[in-house]
Amino acid sequence: MKAAGLILSNIHDNNIPEMTARRTMASLPFGGRYRLIDFPLSNMVNSGITKVGIVTHDNYRSLIDHIGTGKDWDLARRNGGIILLPPFITAFDGPRANKLYTTRLEALMGVMDFINHCSEDVIVLSDSDVVCNMDLRDVINQHAATGADVTVVVREKTVTESDRRATNSIVVSDENGTVNKFVESTAAISGKCDVSMNILVITRTFLVSLLNNSIAHGLKGFYSQALPFHFGKAVYKVYRYDGYCAEIGDLSRYFSANMQLLNEGIRDELFANKERPVLTKVRNTPPTQYGENAKVSNSLIADGCVIDGTVENCILFRGVHIKKGAVVRNSILLQDTWAGENVGLNCVISDKKVFIRDGVTLCGHETMPFYIAKGKMI
């Protein structure tokens, strides 16, 4: 069964407005050298999918810069490869005239041409807010074996009052894995639930029919309206994933997901599988320099850094400078951040090209990290 991929790059931008003001969710830096799109894109490539459409909305310059021709994922191909799908704005009259999409369903309607021109049997849909290393071939094989029209990848999660709004749709299924209903995460549901990872395998012809029906009936929501519209007529199944997974639901979860990489077990589950490497754009940068005053422990340090201070439990991206006397703990410093002499940082996220003057002390908390916007000087 042949598959094509579709990655939605902007759907969850509002989850972290601080960091997506100038970039898409998909191009959010992660783990010292990666972008969030590297995970769904690598999952697809490692599963033999060689045609991947990337649905954009706005602020996608950095995403284009990162993806390039797709050669780092072996997707610089004459046929298939990476296909960038900019937002479609119709000039015709109607409720969607001259408007960008606002929902997942509208985003899929906007790329109907791509879907119609695919010759593959199934379409694998994925968002860009979930960090995992998954063999999608298992999902596709189950989809074929059960004769499903839609297979939704879910994971078991304990939903609490505090994290409902940062949780994806809840999927209710029977003992055979057949979906009975979809429930919005904001509903009054708590305890252990199957939560959608927003990774779906959909038979291509069914997806075309679903989108055409949605247009004809003026539907807006994918989980709340379009999928339930076909209950009783289509077969919906769940695929339960029990590997490591991190949802980037807000700034604190972004901080937590990065910090979890300092755990060797989690790091190995994501990156140690040689058959499913997480691929990313390769940059030629010099190795990190450690000065005579440098003290580094339990940290991930990218290439091109210059460290002459103390770094503990941190993730440093390329080109970060830590000057003499600076003490940086439990922090994430993005590319080209400069921490001056005698700076003190704890639970801080600095965006790219941040300059922190000598003697400045900044402190946040793991549940509310102190964020410094891109290009700021403090």
MOURKA-V959898 format. One record per helix or strand of 3 or more residues. SS is the DSSP state (@ for helix, = for strand). FROM is the first residue (numbers start at 1). LEN is the number of residues. Records with the same first field share a line. If there is no record, write none. Layout:
SS=FROM-LEN, FROM-LEN
This chain:
==3-6, 51-5, 81-5, 122-5, 150-10, 170-4, 178-6, 191-13, 236-5, 295-3, 310-3, 327-3, 344-3, 348-3, 361-3, 370-3
@=13-4, 25-3, 37-10, 61-7, 71-3, 104-6, 112-6, 136-11, 161-6, 204-14, 222-5, 228-3, 251-10, 264-8, 274-3
